[in-house]
Amino acid sequence: QTLSEIAGMGGGGGGNRQETRARLLPERRVDVPGFCSPGAFQRSPYLSARGNFANVFLGSTEEGYKAYHADKYDEDKNPNGIINFGTSENKLCFDLMSKRLTQTDMNLMEPPLLQYPDWKGHMFLREEVARFLTYYCKAPAPLKAENVIVLNGCGSLFSALATVLCDPGEAVLIATPFYGGITQSVFLYGNVKLVYAYLDSKITGTSTRPFQLTVEKLEKALQDARAEGVTVRALILLNPQNPLGDIYSLSELRDYLEFAKRHELHVIVDEIYMLSVFDESATFYSVLGMDRLPDPQRTHVMWGITKDFAVSGIRFGTLYTENQDVANAVASLCYFHGVCGPVQHKVAQLLRDRGESVAAYWINQVYLRANRARLKAAHTYVTDELKTLGVPFLNRSAGFFVWIDFRKYLRTGTFEEEMLLWRRFLDNKVLLSCGKAFECSEPGWFRIIFADKTHRLQLGMQRIRKVLEEREQEILAEEKEQPCQSEQDGKADSTDEVIFVSHHQEPTCAGSSSLGDLIGLLQQQMRSSDWLQKNTAEQFA
């Protein structure tokens, strides 16, 4: 029904088009994807309602991606091209991966690899995946190959799971901000909606950090959806979280799973960044490593090599579920999302390189060690640049991204102004991802990808600095012409979880600047002191 009504907004939609649009796109927790533009919709007579909707399912993510591929930066051939800080790819380990993937053991060609496989994947690969996940997820007992399914990427897995767990028009619960590609995966094929549990930067209630997911927020979103008559079938958890970089503790994971069990919700856990935790002080906990799952028949875990092994061009994702009904239903869709035989062999060989033996030396002692060191160095470079600019950001230790607070560069604090800032970055040949693409509830947050080579990071940050400095001057000029408003609600959250730098505060009124500078100075001195390190909560306990 949603698709048909939106399709009706095109040419020939009649006099009720604006009324229909207003009914479909209110500020609600249950919404059609926010990055469509129904007002500019032109219906094609050659497409179905679903086809027309897919045709306009575009936004800043797709627009920026197309612009980048049309004008891609190249140090020699196109030095003025666009630098891509928007697509979550690891570009730090091509040397390691290209060498490993071209070794002789990778190049096998036998008849079974050129024939139709079991749609769940070749058994030799599923066995290797089970052993790999048992080892790296620290599973309390060996995981079983019969519970493993192989598809061509986690996007296909989201699509397949949404299709087999939900009927058209039903919904899946997810916390915002979240990786926007999930919307496309669950909606375009299965017409499954997303229900949003909105997180924000303010620390209130039981929260102890910005954008913290709590059971209370999940409960509220679920009850609001049910009050609107929406049936919610599942909960999606991203761990580590994209774009925030949060890693959930064991107690948090247990709380989320218990919440889902109380409401008989399936839980889809995406752990695709589990090996991309680059700080030794941070610990990742997999759902598969828990001693007891509250509801094993409704818990489904996803992982893939795209992120952790820096090979986004190789489409490979895997699902682990103990529910054989779900496994068989997803397997029936694997006909459309299969992985070719030669690639299945290469992935099996790659995953076999684990553990502590000489034969399994490469992953732990070569690849992961180098990858984490390179991620940490790149993250340090970008965050140091942000500190120099006085830009707040979430300081996390997982994934390829930093969640950045550019709210002080928005004069009116609207999503329209956020989009203008995003386009301005793009005009200056650097592609970022704006908060709206992640359904963030607060305008002004952006995600930047740091997993790139030093020369591109340096040039990209120079271009970002240029835009921000120009924008700051424009805001100062505007404030001279207009009286400064004293309320800067939410733009200076004084928490250790967000890094603020005192010497580059946002434009404020003269009366409040001295207090803001003092608070910023105290925060900076606390962080630069070793008192907090020497006097930890654990030592006090």
N, C-alpha and C positions, 0 to 999 in steps of 0.2 A: 504494500500500500504506500509506504514511504517513497519507494522508487518511482511508482506510477505518478504520484502527486508531484514529485520534483520534475519528472519528465514533462508533466503538463505545464510547467512554467515557461517552456520554450515558445517559439513562434506558434501562434494559434491557440495559446492557452486560455484566451477569453478574458473577461473583465475581472475575474476573481484572482488573478495571478498574485498580486501584492498581498491580498488577504491570505492566500494559501501559503505564501512565503513567510508571512508573519506568524502563522500558526505552526509552521514546521521549525522555525529557527528562533525560538525564544531563548532566554538565558535559563536553561534548565540543566539538571544533572544528566538527563538522558537526551542525547542530541544526535542528529546526523553529523557527520564529520565537519569540523569547523573550518577546514581549508577548502571547501567547495565554494563556488561563487554563483549561486542560483540566479542572482540578478542579471548576470551576464550570460545566462544559459541560452544557447541556440540549439534547438532540438534538430537532430538529423533524421530525415525520413528513412534512412537506410539502417537505422539501429533500433533495437528494442529499448524499453524503458531502462533496463539494466545497462545496456550498451551505451545509451546516452549518458547515464550517470557516470559510468566508468570513464567516458570520454572527457568529462569535466572534473574528474576527481584529481584536481591539481591544486597546488598552493605554493608557498615560498620554497618548500623543500624541492619539489619537482622543477619549479622555475629556476632556482639557483643551480640545480644539478645540470639542467640543459645548458644554461649560460656557461657554466664551467667547461663542459665538454666541447662547446663551440669556440672557447677562447682559453684553452688550458695553458697554464704557465709551464714554460720550458726554459731552463737556464740559458740555453744557447739559441734555440729556434724562436722562442716567444717569451722574452724576459718581462714583457709588460702584460702578460696574460694573467688570468685569475688564479690565485692561490686558494686551494680548497681546504678550509678549516671547518667545513660543514659536514662532510661525509665521514662516518666513524670507521676509519680504516687504519690499520697499523702499517706504516710505510718505513718502519725502522729495521726490518729484518729480512729484506729481500735477498741479501747476500747469503744468509744462513739457509733460508728455505729453498732458494734456487739450487744451491749446492746439494742439499739433501734430496730434493725431488728428482734430481737427474742422476743419482747414483744407480749402479747397475741393478740392484735388487728391486728398484721401482719399475723397471721395464720388462714386465712379464706379459705375454700374450698367449693365453690358452683358450681352447674352445668355450669353456663355461663363461669366460668373461665377455664373449661376443654373442651370447645367447640370452634369452629372457631369464632373469633371476627369479627367485622367490620375491614377491613384491615387498616384503618387509626388509629385503636386503640379503646379500649372500651370507650364509651362515658363518663363513670364516671371518667376515667383517663384524658381524653382530657379536661373535665370541670375543673378538679383540676389543670392541667397544665396551662390553661388559667388564672385561678385566681392567681396562683403562679407567673406567669410572669407579670401579671398586677401589683402585689404588689411589686416585687423586681426590675422590670424594670421601675417602676414609670410611667406606661402608663397613658396618659391624660384621657383615657376612657377605660372602661372594655374591655379586649380582648375577642374574641369570640372562643368558643370551636370548631366551624365548621371550623376554620382556623388552627387548630392544627392537626398535623400528628405525629404518634409515630413509631419509628423504633428502631432496635437493635444497636444503637450507631451512632455517628456523621460521622464515616467513611462510613457507609452505606448511610447516607444522602448525603454526597459529591458525592458518586457514582451515586445515583439515580438522583440527581439534574443535574449532568453533562450529564447524559444519556438523560434526557427529555428536557434540554435546548439547547444542542449542537448536531450536527450531527458528525459522525466519521470524524476526521481530522480537525475539528474546534477547537477553543481554548478558554481558560479562562485566564484572566489577573490576576496576583498575584505579590505582592512585595516580593523580597528576602532580607534577609533569611526568610524562612517560614517552618512550620512543614512539614517534608518530606513525611509523610504518605498521604498527600493530593494527591501527584503525583500518588501514587499507586491507590488511590480511584477513581480518574477521568480517569486514562489511561487504566488500565487493563480491565475494563468492556466496557467502552464507546469509547475507542480509541480517547479520547479528550486530546489535548495538553495543556500545560501551557505556557503562554507568561510571561516573567519575566520583572518586573520593578526593576532593580538592585539598591539597597541601599548600601551605604558604610559609613565608619566611619568618613570621612572628612566632615566638615561643609562648604558647598558652596552654593551660590545662596540664595534662600529663606529659607534654612535650618537653624534651631537654635539648633539642637541636632544631635548626631551621628545616622546614620541609620534612618533618618526621612523620612517618606513617604510624598511626596508632589504631587499636581496635575500635576505639570510640569513633574515629572518623570513618572507618569501614562500616560500623553499625549505622551511623547516621545516613551515609550514602545509600546503603541497602534499604533502610526503612523509607527514605524519600522516594526511591525508585518504586518500591512496592505500593506506596501511597498513590503513585501515578499509574498504577496498574501494570507495571512492567515486571515480567518474570526474569529473575536473575538466576543463571545456572552455574556460574563459575567465577572464580577470582584469579586474576593474573598477578603474579609476583615477579619482579625483576631483581635478581640478586647475583652480582652487584648491580645497582640500580643505574639505569641510563635515563636521564642525563645527570643525575645528582652525584653518582659515584659512591653512594652509601653502600655499606656492607651490613647486612642484618645480623644481629647477635642470635645465638641459639634460643634465648628466651623470647626474643621478638618473633623468630620463625615459629616457635611453638605456639605463641599467642595467636598468630595469624591462622595457623592450621587448625587450632581449636575453634576459632571463630567460624571458619569454613565448615567444620564438622557440625557445629551447633545448627547451622542453617542448611546443611546438606548441599553445600556448594563443592563442585570440583575445584581443585587448585592446580593451575598451570604455572610451574616454576621455571623461569628462563634463567639459566646459569651460564650464559654464553661467554661471560667475562671472568669465569672462576679462576683461571690461571693468569689473569692480567692484574693481579694485586701486586703492586711494585714496592710497597713499603714493608719491611720486615716486622714492624710493630703492629701491622694490621693482619687479622686472621679471618679467612673466609670459612664459613660453615655451609656445607652442602646439605640440602634436605635429605639426600641419599646417605648422609653420614649420621643421621639421627638414630638413636637406639630404638626408638619406637615412633612410628608415624601415627597420628591420631586417627586418620582415615585412609589407609593405604590404597583402597579401591578407588578413591577419588583424588589421588595425588599423582601428578604426571610431570616429569622433569625433562627439560630440554637442554641440549648443549650442542655445540658445533665447533668446527675448526676455524671458521671464518675469522674470528677475532683473536683467539688465543694463539693461533699459529700464523697469523698475518697473511692469510690467503683468501681474501674476500672474493676473488675471482673463481675459486673452487666452491661450488655450491654443494655443501654437505651439512646436514643437521641430523640429530638423532633424538629419539624420544624413548624414555624409560618409563614404563607403566606396568604395574602388576595386574591391572584390569584387562583380561583377555578380550572382553567384549569391546572395550575401547581400542585395544590393539588391532583387532580384526577389522573394525570399522575404519580406522585410519589406514590400515593396509590396503583396503579396497580403493582408496584414493591415491595410493602410491603409484598406481598405473600412470597417473598424470604427473607425478612428482618424483620419478625414480632417479637414481644415480647410476651413471653408466658403469659397466663392468670394470674397465681399466682404471677408472677413478676409485672405485671401491677397493681395488687391489692396492693402489698407492696409499689410500688412507689407512688401510689395515697395516701396511708396512710402517707408516709413520707412527701410528699409535703403539706399535710393538716396541718402539724404542723408549721404554720406561724402566723404572726401578733402578737398582744399584749395580747390576751386573755389567760386565764389560760390553756385552752386546747391546745393552740398554743404556748406554752412557749418554747418548746424544741429547735426549729431551731434558733431563735434569741438569747435567753438568755443562752442556754446551748451550742449548737453545734457551731454556727458561732463565738461566743465570744471565745470559747476555740480554735477553729481551727485557727482563725486569730492570736491569741497570740502565738500559737505553730509555725505557719509559720514565724512570725516575729522573734521569738527567733532563729529558725534554720537558717533563712536568715542572721541574725546578726552574728551568729557563723561562717558561711562559708565566708562571706565577710570580717570579721575581720581577718580570716586566710589568705585570699588573700591579704589584706593590709600588713600583716606581711611579706608575700613573695614578696611584691612589684609588684604584678600582676594587671594590669589594668582590669576594668570590668565596665559594665553598671550598674548603681545603680538605680534599679526600685523597685516597690512596689506591683507587681501583679504576679500571677502564682507561679510555683514551681521551677523556674530556674533562673540562673545567666548567662549572656552572657559574656564570659571571653576572654580577648585578650592575647593569648600565642604567638603572632608573634615574640617576641624577642627570643623565643626558636627555631625559624626556621632560619637556616643559609642562605638558598637560597630563602626562601619565596615562595615555590611552594606547590601545593596541594599534590604532591607526598610526600613531607617532612611532611606536615600536617598528612597524613595517617600513616607515620612511627611513628610520635609522638603518634597518637591515638593507634596504635598497642603496643607501648611501655607502655602506661598506662594499656592496657589490659593484657600484659605480667606481669605487676606488680599488677594484680588482682584488678583493678578498671576500671569500664566501664564508659566512657564519650561519648558524641556525638560531632563529629567534624563538622566544618562549612560546609564542602562539602555536608553533609547529609541534610543541609537546603538550598542548592544552594547558599551559601554565595559567594559573588564575591571576597572576600579577604581571602587568605589562612591564617590560624593561629587562627581563632576564634573557641571557643568551648562552648558547653552548659553543665552546670552541674546542676543536680537536687538536691535541698537541703531539700526537704520535707521528711526527714527521721529521725530516732531515733538518739539520741546524740552519742551513742557508735559507730554506723556505720559511722556517719559523722566524728567523730574523727579519726577512723582508715582509712577511705577513704582519708581524707585530709593528713594524714601521708604518705600514699602511693603516693599521688600526689606530695607532697613536695619532696620525695625521687627522683622521676623521674625528676622533674624540676631542682633540685640541681645537679644531675648527668649531665643533658643536658647542664646546664650553664657552668660547668667545661669543658665539651667537646668543647663548642663553644670558650671559652677562650683559650684552647689549640690550636684549629684550627686557631684562629686569631694571635697567636704568630708565627705560621708557614707561614701565608699569610698576606699581607698588608691589613690593615683595610680600608674598603670603607667608605667614609665620608657621603654618602647618606644613610639615614635610613628613606626612604620616608614613611610617614604615620604611623610610629610606636610610635609616641608620640603626639597624638592629644591633644592640651592644651585646654580642655573644662571642665567646671564644671560638665558636664553630665557623663564624664568618670572619675573614681577615679584613680588617680596615686599617688604612694607613692615615696617619694624622695630618701629614703636611699637604694634603691635596683634597680638602673637604669639598663636598658639593656646595654650590652657591647657596648661601643662607642670609638671613637678615642680620644686620650689624648687632642687634641686641642678643642674638642667640649664638653668634660665632665664637665668643670667648668660652662659653660653656662647652660647646661642641669640640673646640680645639683641646680643651683640658681633658675631656673624656677620651678623645682620640690619643692624646699624649700618654695618659695613664694606661690605656690598652696596649699601646706599643711598648711601653716600658715593662709591663707585665710579661709580654711575650718574649722580649729580648732578655729577660732575667732568667736565671736557672732555678729560681725559688720553686716554681711550679713543678719542675722536674725532680727536685730533691724532696719535695713534700707532696707526694702523690696520695690519692685517696686510699690506695692499698696500704701504704705505710701507716697512715693514720689508723686504719682498721686494725 
